[in-house]
Amino acid sequence: MAHSAVGVIFSNIHDENVPELSRHRTMASIPFGGRYRLIDFALSNMVNSGITTVGIVTKNNYQSLIDHLGSGKEWDLARKDGGIILLPPYSDETDAPYTTRLEALMSITGFLNHRNEDYVVISDCDGIARVDINDILRFHEEKGADITMVYHRETTPVESSYFITLQPDETGRLKGLQINPKLKKGPFNLYVNIMVMSREFLINTIQDAVTRGLSSFGRDILTKHVDTLKLYGYEFGGYFATMSSVGDYYSHSMELLRKDVRDELFGARDIYTKVRDSAPSKYGDTAVVRNSLISDGCVIEGEVENCILFRGVKVGKGSVVKNSIIMQDTVIGSNVTLDCVITDKNVVIRDRRHLAGCESLPYFVGKGRML
């Protein structure tokens, strides 16, 4: 069924949720889990469901995203017809980049008009999940929906600056939705920023919005037309993690140290990513590693516990690294102590440094810094 769907992924929306990590890159290209980027999950979900054309909506800081995606061969999307198509933030009618989701959709109308698929699957990059798009498309067709919005049952409040909660009835049809409600406790139905609708319906909706001068997809289209449009909610019951803050990024990364979470995300279907041909990791005579994810190309001579080490990380003798996320090509000197620390790429931590944060507020070291 997904062979008759085209994918659209927003790479920059939600950048403000994690400004520490999105300062030099898009939300889509934030590293995660030792070797992945956040876009890998949305893109792999589409590819595993049979979608062969995916438009990536860009805005700024997308050089690292281009480097990561390349020709799309890792996702089997290096194709003459379709494949990965980068969509710039400008339309033919304006020289200014979009500021809202609706404006972004207006800017890609030409792309949508040139496709012939029946459906459009829209996804953001702030969520980590393994989703079968075909199940959502079947639900969408069975209900005769105009728009199907995927949601997940949550119990804790959301820190994001923009989020939507859904109120479906027993059939799944939405009887209400709220934008940024004040939530003290759960449970509640959090929209996970995955949406399905027909391509023709989306184009007509965009054209109508242009003629009426609308600017917000959520407020001007969804909330104002709950009673008139056939809006349905599809409940996703699997593992889902949203990146609404750097604290969320840290806690959800640490959840990968649990086998049940790894099995949920990476068990049945592959999550594809850019392949980097590196040598296997090397462990010295003084190395001690406990309950950690170690990527290829690392050299460890110290102690590592409850950590995620990306490719090419070096840990010197006498160093103790605990409860930390160490990104690609970071060099940790000798006799260093790190606890609840996130280092971006290419960081150098010199000998005898001691850095510590806490689980709710990890200590962050920016890209390329030397401490």
C-alpha positions in Angstrom: 0.0 0.0 0.0 2.8 2.4 0.8 4.0 2.1 -2.8 1.2 4.6 -3.5 2.5 7.1 -0.9 5.1 9.8 -1.1 7.0 10.8 2.1 7.7 14.3 3.3 10.1 14.8 6.2 10.6 18.1 8.0 14.3 18.4 9.0 14.4 21.7 10.9 11.1 21.9 12.7 11.7 21.5 16.5 15.3 22.8 16.3 14.5 25.1 19.2 13.8 22.1 21.5 17.5 21.2 21.7 19.4 24.4 20.8 22.7 22.9 22.3 22.7 20.1 19.7 21.1 22.0 16.8 23.4 25.0 16.8 25.5 23.6 14.0 23.0 21.2 12.4 19.4 20.5 11.8 17.2 18.5 14.2 17.3 15.7 11.6 21.0 15.3 11.7 21.5 15.2 15.5 23.6 12.1 16.4 21.8 9.4 18.4 22.6 5.9 19.7 26.3 5.7 18.7 26.0 5.7 14.9 22.6 7.0 13.9 21.0 10.4 13.2 17.5 11.3 14.2 16.3 11.3 10.5 17.4 7.7 10.2 14.3 6.6 12.1 11.7 8.5 10.1 13.4 7.7 6.8 13.8 4.0 7.6 10.2 3.7 8.7 9.2 5.0 5.3 11.6 2.8 3.3 10.7 -0.3 5.3 7.0 0.3 4.5 7.7 0.5 0.7 7.9 4.3 0.2 10.5 5.0 -2.5 10.2 8.8 -2.9 10.9 11.0 0.1 11.1 14.8 0.0 13.3 16.3 2.8 12.2 19.9 3.7 15.2 21.9 4.7 15.7 25.4 6.1 19.1 26.2 7.6 22.2 24.5 8.9 21.6 21.5 6.6 25.2 20.9 5.3 25.7 18.0 7.8 22.3 16.6 6.7 23.4 16.6 3.1 26.7 14.9 4.0 24.8 12.3 5.9 22.2 11.5 3.3 24.5 11.5 0.3 22.9 9.8 -2.7 20.6 7.9 -0.4 22.1 4.5 -1.3 22.2 3.3 2.4 18.4 3.6 2.4 18.1 2.1 -1.2 16.9 5.5 -2.4 19.6 6.3 -5.0 17.1 6.2 -7.8 16.6 7.8 -11.2 12.9 8.3 -10.4 12.1 9.4 -6.9 14.5 8.5 -4.1 15.6 11.3 -1.7 14.7 14.8 -2.9 16.0 17.8 -1.0 13.4 20.6 -0.9 14.8 24.1 -0.3 13.0 26.5 2.1 12.0 28.9 -0.7 9.0 28.7 -3.0 8.7 30.3 -6.5 6.6 33.1 -5.0 8.9 34.3 -2.2 12.5 34.8 -1.4 12.0 34.4 2.4 12.3 31.0 4.1 9.2 29.6 5.8 8.4 30.3 9.4 5.5 27.9 9.9 4.7 24.3 8.8 1.9 25.6 6.5 4.3 28.0 4.8 6.7 25.1 4.4 4.0 23.0 2.7 3.1 26.0 0.5 6.8 26.1 -0.7 6.7 22.4 -1.7 3.5 22.5 -3.7 5.5 22.1 -7.0 7.0 18.9 -5.6 3.6 17.5 -4.6 2.0 18.5 -8.0 4.7 16.6 -9.9 4.1 13.3 -8.0 1.4 10.8 -8.8 1.1 8.8 -5.6 -2.3 8.7 -3.9 -1.1 9.6 -0.3 1.3 11.8 1.5 3.0 10.6 4.7 4.4 13.6 6.7 6.9 13.1 9.5 9.1 15.2 11.7 12.5 14.2 13.1 11.9 14.8 16.9 10.6 11.3 17.6 12.4 7.9 18.0 10.1 4.9 17.1 9.8 2.0 14.7 6.5 2.5 12.9 4.8 0.4 10.2 3.4 3.1 7.8 1.3 0.5 6.1 -0.7 -0.1 9.2 -1.5 3.7 9.4 -2.4 3.8 5.7 -4.8 0.8 6.1 -6.4 2.5 9.1 -6.7 5.8 7.1 -8.5 4.0 4.2 -10.8 1.9 6.4 -12.0 5.1 8.2 -12.3 7.1 5.1 -10.4 9.8 6.9 -9.3 13.2 5.5 -6.3 13.3 7.9 -5.0 10.6 10.2 -2.7 11.8 13.0 -0.6 9.3 14.9 -0.5 9.6 18.7 1.1 7.8 21.7 -0.2 7.5 25.2 2.0 9.5 27.6 2.0 9.9 31.4 4.5 12.7 32.0 4.3 16.3 30.9 5.9 17.5 27.7 8.7 20.2 27.7 8.4 21.1 24.1 7.5 24.7 23.1 4.9 23.3 20.6 2.9 20.1 20.9 -0.6 18.8 20.3 -2.8 16.4 22.3 -5.7 14.5 20.7 -9.1 13.5 22.1 -10.4 10.6 19.9 -13.7 8.9 20.4 -14.2 5.1 20.6 -14.0 4.9 16.7 -10.8 6.9 16.6 -12.4 10.1 15.2 -11.1 13.2 16.8 -13.6 15.1 18.9 -11.0 17.7 19.9 -7.3 18.6 19.8 -5.4 21.1 21.9 -2.2 22.9 21.1 0.2 23.4 24.0 -2.3 22.6 26.8 -1.2 23.0 30.4 -0.6 19.4 31.6 0.1 18.6 35.2 -0.1 14.8 34.9 -1.1 12.1 32.4 -2.3 10.1 30.8 -2.8 12.0 27.6 -2.6 11.4 23.9 0.5 13.1 22.4 0.5 13.6 18.7 3.9 12.2 17.5 4.2 14.4 14.4 3.3 11.7 11.9 0.4 12.4 9.6 -1.3 10.8 6.6 -3.6 12.3 4.0 -4.3 12.0 0.3 -2.1 14.0 -2.0 -5.0 15.7 -3.7 -6.5 16.7 -0.3 -3.3 18.2 0.8 -2.8 20.2 -2.4 -6.4 21.6 -2.2 -5.9 22.4 1.5 -2.7 24.4 0.7 -4.4 26.3 -2.1 -7.3 27.2 0.1 -5.0 28.4 2.8 -3.1 30.6 0.3 -6.3 32.3 -0.9 -7.4 33.0 2.7 -4.0 34.1 3.9 -3.7 31.4 6.6 -0.4 30.8 8.3 -0.7 28.0 10.9 -1.5 24.4 9.9 -2.4 23.4 13.5 -4.5 26.4 14.5 -6.0 27.5 11.2 -6.7 24.1 9.7 -6.8 21.3 12.3 -8.3 23.0 15.4 -10.8 25.1 13.5 -12.1 22.1 11.4 -12.4 19.3 13.9 -16.1 19.2 13.4 -16.1 19.5 9.6 -13.1 17.4 8.5 -12.8 13.7 9.1 -9.8 13.8 11.5 -8.8 10.5 13.0 -6.2 9.5 15.5 -4.2 6.3 15.1 -2.7 5.0 18.4 0.9 3.8 18.2 1.5 1.4 21.1 5.2 0.7 20.7 8.2 2.4 22.1 8.3 6.1 21.4 10.7 8.8 22.6 10.4 12.5 21.8 13.3 14.9 21.9 11.7 18.0 23.5 14.8 19.1 25.5 18.5 18.1 26.0 17.3 16.3 29.1 15.0 14.2 27.0 17.8 13.5 24.6 20.0 12.3 27.4 17.4 10.2 29.1 16.2 8.5 25.9 19.8 7.9 24.8 20.4 6.1 28.2 17.3 4.0 27.6 19.2 2.3 24.8 21.3 0.6 27.4 18.2 -1.5 28.2 18.0 -4.7 26.0 14.2 -4.4 25.7 14.4 -1.0 24.2 17.1 -2.0 21.8 15.1 -5.0 20.7 12.0 -2.8 20.2 13.9 -0.3 18.0 16.3 -2.5 16.1 14.9 -6.0 16.3 12.4 -6.8 13.6 13.3 -4.2 10.9 16.6 -2.5 10.2 17.2 1.2 11.0 19.5 2.3 8.2 22.3 4.9 8.4 25.4 6.1 6.7 28.1 3.5 6.6 31.5 4.5 7.8 34.3 2.0 7.2 36.2 2.1 10.5 38.5 -0.4 12.2 37.0 -2.4 15.1 37.3 -0.8 18.5 40.5 -1.4 20.5 40.6 -2.2 24.2 43.9 -1.7 26.1 45.2 -3.8 28.9 43.9 -1.2 31.4 40.4 -0.9 29.8 37.3 -1.7 31.9 33.9 -1.4 30.1 30.5 -2.1 31.7 27.0 -1.8 30.3 27.9 0.5 27.5 27.3 0.9 23.7 30.7 1.2 22.0 30.8 2.0 18.3 33.6 1.0 15.9 36.9 2.8 15.7 37.2 3.6 19.4 40.4 3.2 21.5 39.7 2.6 25.2 42.4 2.5 27.9 40.4 3.8 30.8 37.1 2.8 32.6 33.7 3.3 30.8 30.4 2.5 32.5 26.8 3.2 31.5 27.9 5.2 28.5 27.3 5.6 24.7 30.5 6.1 22.7 30.2 7.1 19.1 32.7 6.2 16.4 36.4 7.1 16.8 36.3 8.1 20.5 39.5 7.8 22.5 39.6 7.3 26.3 43.0 7.7 27.9 44.6 5.7 30.8 43.3 6.3 34.3 40.2 8.1 33.0 36.8 7.2 34.4 33.7 8.0 32.2 30.3 7.2 33.6 26.7 7.9 32.6 27.8 9.9 29.6 27.3 10.3 25.8 30.5 10.9 23.9 30.1 11.8 20.3 32.2 11.1 17.3 36.0 11.6 17.3 36.1 13.0 20.9 39.5 12.6 22.6 39.5 12.1 26.4 43.0 12.5 28.0 44.5 10.6 30.9 43.1 10.7 34.5 39.9 12.5 33.4 36.7 12.0 35.3 33.3 12.5 33.5 29.9 11.9 35.0 26.5 12.7 33.2 28.3 14.6 30.4 27.4 15.0 26.7 30.2 15.9 24.4 29.5 17.0 20.8 31.8 15.9 17.9 35.5 16.5 17.9 35.8 17.6 21.5 39.2 17.4 23.3 39.2 17.0 27.1 42.7 17.4 28.4 44.4 15.4 31.1 43.1 15.6 34.7 39.9 17.4 33.9 36.8 16.7 36.1 33.4 17.4 34.6 30.0 16.4 36.1 26.3 17.1 35.5 23.1 15.3 36.6 20.5 13.2 34.9 18.0 16.1 34.5 20.7 18.6 33.5 23.7 16.9 31.9 26.9 18.9 31.4 27.2 19.7 27.7 30.4 20.4 25.8 29.9 22.0 22.4 31.3 20.8 19.1 35.0 21.2 18.6 35.7 22.6 22.0 38.9 22.0 24.0 38.7 21.9 27.8 
